């Protein structure tokens, strides 16, 4: 059960990681040519990214897949064991839905609700940059540090090559088979 809490914490951290990406992400500076060459895309797929979350001396890593339809929806799947999706985050410009497939639960929250415990605040634009490996600091690694209540959380994402303008499956997950819980229980 304790391991599960860390996995849930990882997915919540990934969903909320956008809070400091513009100010604190990656130690390398982007080249001017890379900024000018950033392609306009409609869909983006990042498969096999590796996310590591460090907090209070604990380190947890998992494989994640991120599918994005620009300015519409992001789906993040966390697969810590054998490629099975254990947690799923669906984000839109208005809200975040977290589905805990192991315990059959889900929770929804607006960005304002999430930002009550998070410092600095999350916004859709930075979350979209993280999910599409389009951070202003580079597209190979993102490092974000932020405060979640009294905890300091560091999230590092190592990106493989991204695929743009490819078919992605970002349809919303049916949640009628899951039990709704107050997402503040997870935050």
BELZI-V963221 format. One record per residue. N is the residue number from 0. RES is the residue in three letters. PSI is psi in radians with two decimals (999 if undefined). Layout:
n	res	psi
N	RES	PSI
N	RES	PSI
This chain:
n	res	psi
0	UNK	-0.67
1	UNK	-0.70
2	UNK	-0.67
3	UNK	-0.68
4	UNK	-0.67
5	UNK	-0.64
6	UNK	-0.77
7	UNK	-0.70
8	UNK	-0.67
9	UNK	-0.84
10	UNK	-0.68
11	UNK	-0.68
12	UNK	-0.72
13	UNK	-0.70
14	UNK	-0.55
15	UNK	-0.02
16	UNK	-0.36
17	UNK	-0.16
18	UNK	-0.65
19	UNK	0.23
20	UNK	-0.67
21	UNK	-0.58
22	UNK	-0.54
23	UNK	0.04
24	UNK	2.54
25	UNK	2.51
26	UNK	-0.16
27	UNK	2.61
28	UNK	2.49
29	UNK	2.62
30	UNK	2.70
31	UNK	-0.64
32	UNK	-0.66
33	UNK	-0.67
34	UNK	-0.70
35	UNK	-0.54
36	UNK	0.02
37	UNK	2.05
38	UNK	2.60
39	UNK	2.32
40	UNK	2.75
41	UNK	-0.76
42	UNK	2.64
43	UNK	2.40
44	UNK	2.19
45	UNK	1.89
46	UNK	2.49
47	UNK	0.39
48	UNK	2.66
49	UNK	2.12
50	UNK	2.37
51	UNK	2.27
52	UNK	2.23
53	UNK	2.29
54	UNK	2.38
55	UNK	0.77
56	UNK	0.02
57	UNK	2.41
58	UNK	2.25
59	UNK	2.32
60	UNK	2.61
61	UNK	2.72
62	UNK	2.42
63	UNK	2.62
64	UNK	2.34
65	UNK	2.18
66	UNK	2.30
67	UNK	2.35
68	UNK	2.04
69	UNK	2.31
70	UNK	0.39
71	UNK	-1.06
72	UNK	2.56
73	UNK	2.35
74	UNK	2.12
75	UNK	2.24
76	UNK	2.27
77	UNK	2.19
78	UNK	1.39
79	UNK	-0.45
80	UNK	2.20
81	UNK	0.46
82	UNK	0.22
83	UNK	2.28
84	UNK	2.03
85	UNK	-0.60
86	UNK	2.58
87	UNK	2.39
88	UNK	2.23
89	UNK	2.10
90	UNK	2.44
91	UNK	3.03
92	UNK	-0.26
93	UNK	-0.59
94	UNK	2.96
95	UNK	2.31
96	UNK	2.19
97	UNK	2.18
98	UNK	2.09
99	UNK	1.72
100	UNK	-0.43
101	UNK	-0.78
102	UNK	0.06
103	UNK	0.72
104	UNK	2.76
105	UNK	2.76
106	UNK	2.57
107	UNK	2.59
108	UNK	2.57
109	UNK	2.91
110	UNK	-0.59
111	UNK	-0.71
112	UNK	-0.72
113	UNK	-0.71
114	UNK	-0.09
115	UNK	-0.52
116	UNK	-0.12
117	UNK	2.40
118	UNK	2.26
119	UNK	3.00
120	UNK	2.67
121	UNK	2.52
122	UNK	2.75
123	UNK	-0.74
124	UNK	-0.78
125	UNK	-0.67
126	UNK	-0.69
127	UNK	-0.67
128	UNK	-0.69
129	UNK	-0.79
130	UNK	-0.35
131	UNK	0.21
132	UNK	0.75
133	UNK	0.66
134	UNK	2.60
135	UNK	-0.25
136	UNK	0.00
137	UNK	2.82
138	UNK	0.34
139	UNK	-0.60
140	UNK	2.42
141	UNK	2.41
142	UNK	2.09
143	UNK	2.40
144	UNK	2.27
145	UNK	2.96
146	UNK	2.31
147	UNK	1.69
148	UNK	-2.14
149	UNK	-0.09
150	UNK	2.53
151	UNK	2.21
152	UNK	2.31
153	UNK	2.21
154	UNK	2.21
155	UNK	2.23
156	UNK	2.15
157	UNK	2.10
158	UNK	2.36
159	UNK	-3.06
160	UNK	2.38
161	UNK	2.72
162	UNK	2.23
163	UNK	2.69
164	UNK	0.86
165	UNK	2.78
166	UNK	2.29
167	UNK	2.67
168	UNK	1.54
169	UNK	0.42
170	UNK	2.58
171	UNK	2.42
172	UNK	2.41
173	UNK	2.20
174	UNK	0.09
175	UNK	-0.30
176	UNK	0.00
177	UNK	2.74
178	UNK	2.28
179	UNK	2.37
180	UNK	2.81
181	UNK	2.06
182	UNK	-0.35
183	UNK	-0.35
184	UNK	-0.56
185	UNK	-0.41
186	UNK	999
